[in-house]
Amino acid sequence: MTFENYKNRHMKKTLIVFVTLFALIFLSGFGNAQDLGRAMKRYKAKEYAQAIPDFINSIPSIEVNYGKSDTIYYGRLLLYTGISYKGIYDFQNAEKYLLQSNEVYKNAGALKNPQYAESFIELAGLYVISGKFDKAEKFNLKARTIYEHIYGKKSAKYALTCNNLASLYRKTGNYNKSEKLFIEAKNIYENLYGKKHPDYTVCCSNLASLYLEKGQYNKAEQLFAEVKDIDESLYGK
């Protein structure tokens, strides 16, 4: 399961939060309600370049009326601004806003907030792209710890971070750690959803690709065959 899939799965919940925020701003007479409402619609549609100016215009009002320590609105707004910049490959601004969002949650002591973990995951993704693998590992581990505290080690969100770490270790050639984490994520998804689920098959494909790189061709072949059978049963030949 990629983080992109995770974001799509939780987009409706995100929109509800910001619709509530939009209503509060409107009722309070703030001038940026229209900007924020439009930004969230564009964010949901992945029209990141169009969403960014409206997010930026909304930040001052949210900061003034809720304060820089507010995690519900201010922290989220910075987070989604950073994600939007990442979506248009402006990694410098993405890092800037994601770090600001991360600091909001840290300073507020919101160490068990899912958005705090999300900011770490997004930053880790940036650092993988830029080749800063030590930072990527550090932030992925922080996200995993937060999800473990909130949801436990048998949750899909914990499995997501295992998969992210496994992919990072595979990229850096640490195959033993990568294999262990891919297997852990695979087992969690199987226990949660059964084998006929996209998260399970994606994890199997990742593990099979790792076995190919390690020269363990029999293991790779078995997993690829399993994925093929599952996909055919779900989607047809």
N, C-alpha and C positions, 0 to 999 in steps of 0.2 A: 504494500500500500504506500503510495507516494503521498507527500504532504499536500500536493495539489488535489488528490482525491479527498483527503481529509477536509480541506477547506470547502470543497464543493458540498460535502455531506453536511457541514455545519453552517452553510451560507444562510439558510432560512432563519436560523436562530439569531445570527448576526443582524440580519435585516430587521427582525422584530425589535431588537435592542435599540437600533438606531431610528426606527419609526417612533418608538417611545421618546427618544431624545428629540427627534424632530418636533413632536407635539409639545414637549416641554419648552423648547426654544420659541415655538410659535406663540404659545400661551403667555410667555414672558415678554413677548414683544421684541425678541432679538431679530436683527436684520438679516441673519445668515441662515434662517431656517430653510429657505428655498435652495440655497447652495448645498446644504448638507443633505437634504432629501434627494436632490438630483445626483449628488456624488455617490450616495449609497446605491441608487438604481444603476448607475454606470459601473460601480464596483462589482455589483452582483453580475452584471453582464460582461465583466472582464474588459470593460472599456476604460482601461486604467489611465491612459493619457488624458481622456476627457474628465475623469473623476478627480485627478490631482489638483487642478486649480480650485475646484469647489471645496475640496478638503482643506487646502491651504487657507482659503478665505474664511473657513469656519473655525480654525484653530484659535484666533484671538478671542472670539466671543466665549468659546468653551473654557478657555484658560481664565478669563476674567470672572465668569459666573460660577465655575466649579473649582478652580484652583489647580495648580500644577501637581498636587498630590492626589487628585481624583483618579481612581482606577476605572470607574465604570464608564465614563465618557471621555475624559481627556486622554487617559492612557490608551484606550481603544482607538481614538481618533488618530493618534500618532502611529499606532500599530498599523492601521489600515492605510495610512498615507505611505508608510514605509513599504508595505506589501505592494502598493500600487506602483511606486517607483521601481521596485524590483521587477514588476510585470512588464515594464518598458525598458528594462536593462540599464537603468540609471542607478548603478550600484553604489555610487558615492552618496547620493541623496537617500537611497534606501537604507544604507547603513546609518546615516545620520538620524533619521526618524525612528528606526528600529531601536537604536541605542537609547534615544530619548524615552521611548515607550518603556523599554526595559528598566530604565532608571526610575520611572514613575512607580512601577510595581515594587521595585527593590526598596525605594525610600518609604513607600507606604507600608512596608512589611507584609505585602500581599504575596508571600512566598508559596502559597498553595492556590494561586489563581491560574486557571488554564491559559489566560492570555499572556501571563508571564512566561509560561512554558512555550507558548506559540512564538513569542518574540525571540526566544533562544533558538528555536528551530529555524526560523527565517534567517536569523543572523548566521547560524551554522551553514545554511545553504549558500549564503553569500561568500563565506570564507572557503567553502569547497571550490567555488568557481574561481576565486582569486588565488587558490593554492595555499591558503593559510590553514593547513590541515590540523595543526595543534589547537588553534582557536575553534575550528569546527568540531573537533572531538570534545573539547571542554564544554562547549555550549550544548551539544547533543546530550552529553552526560547530565548536565544540569536539567535539561528538559525531561530526561528520563526519570530523574530523581523526583521532580515535581509531580509528574504523572503517577509515579509509584505511590507517593503520599496521598494523592487525591483519589485515584481509582484502583490502585493495587496492581500487582504484577501479572494478573490474568486478564487485563483489560486491553481493548483494541488500541487505545492511545499509548499504552506502555509498549505494545507490540510495534507500533509505528516507530517509536524511537529506537527500538532494537533493530528494526529493518534499516533505519537511517544510519545507525552506527555501523552495522554490518556492511552496508554499501561503502561507507567511508573507509573502513579497514580493508575491504577488497581493493579499493582504489589505491591505497597506500601499500599494498602487498602484505598486510598482516592477515594471512589467510586463516590461521587457526581461530583468531578472535572473530573474524567474519563468519566462518562456518558455524561456530557456536551460537552466534546471535541470530543468524538466518534461521537456524533450526528452532531456536527459542520462539522467534516470531511466528514461524510456520505452525508450531504446536499450539500456540495461543489462538491463532486464527481458526485452526481446526476444531479446537475445543469450543470456541465461541459460535462458529458458523457452520461447521462441517466442511467437507472437502469441496463441495460445489459452490464456491464463493470466490469472487474475483480477488479478494485480498489473499486468500490461501494460494491461488494459482500464481499470482504475481510473486509471492514469496518463494514458491517452488521454482519458478523460472529464474529468479535471482540466485538461488542456491545451485541450480543446475549450471548456470553460467560460471559460477565460482568453481564448481567441480571440473568444468572444461579447462579453465585456466590452470588448475592444479594437475591436470592430466589424468583425473579420475573419470575416465570416459564411461565406464559402466554405470556409475552413480548418476552421471549427467544424463545419460540416455534414458535411464529409468524414470527420472523426474520429468524430463521433457515429454516422454510418452504419457505419463500420468496427466500432465497439463493438457496435452492434446486430447486425451480421452474426455477429460472434464469439460473442456471448451466445446467439444463436439456434442456432448450431452446437453450442454446449456444453450448453445447457439446453432447447432447443426453443423454438417460438414461443409 
